[in-house]
Amino acid sequence: MPSHAQLSELLDPASTVLLTVECQQGVVGPDSALPELARAARSSGALRNVARLVCAAHGSGVQVIHAIAERRPDGRGASRNARLFRAAERLPVRQLAGSTAVRVAPPIEVAEEDLVVRRLHGLSPIHGTGVDALLRNLGCRTLIVTGVSANVAIPNAVFDAVNLGYTAVVPADAIAGVPADYTPAMIRHTLALVATVATTDEVLGCLTRPRGRD
């Protein structure tokens, strides 16, 4: 884990963006298409921690971007080149554009200044979605990555961020995947090699403290 001073230096509000990944009602809500993942996100406290981080970001001037995965009712433009995509087509809850399923899930609050980026294809919340251009226009240097899942979208986001030159920070207790023991293994053996791993409380301690003090 980084020291408070090291983490605080990375998390300058002027150059930090908080990304929530697929924290939408059809994924982590009570009527999720993926109930096991929804249970993991809620029972682990990850979803609550994402909400805490978003609230702190709003209070500290850190930009928030919500990355949403959705599809058109006719499926036009959707990816079909992996088992995951084909399985999603058969789920009882579909992430249809404009539906309740693609709204950001409580207890996360979306502020007027937040950016919501929606994608119709692929696995990554960043590549091919316009998020990189937004981050550059915002002057981002550090990207805090939160949400689901630790199986696919979270590592995708972290790898893309690092490849694009951003420093990735992962609050380990603000991401979730399945099975439950997979998430810490992914963090320890993969994400920790390329990202700065911290806890939600450690990140909050940096975002909420007055600047200019140690």
Secondary structure, DSSP 8 states (H G I E B T S, - for coil): ---HHHHHHHT-GGGEEEEEES-BHHHHSTT-SSHHHHHHHHHTSHHHHHHHHHHHHHHHT-EEEEEEE-B-TT-TT---SSHHHHHHTTSSS--BTTSGGGSB-TT----TT-EEEEESSSS-SSTTTTHHHHHHHTT--EEEEEEE-TTTHHHHHHHHHHHTT-EEEEEGGGEE-SSTTHHHHHIIIIIHHHSEEE-HHHHHHHHSS-TT--
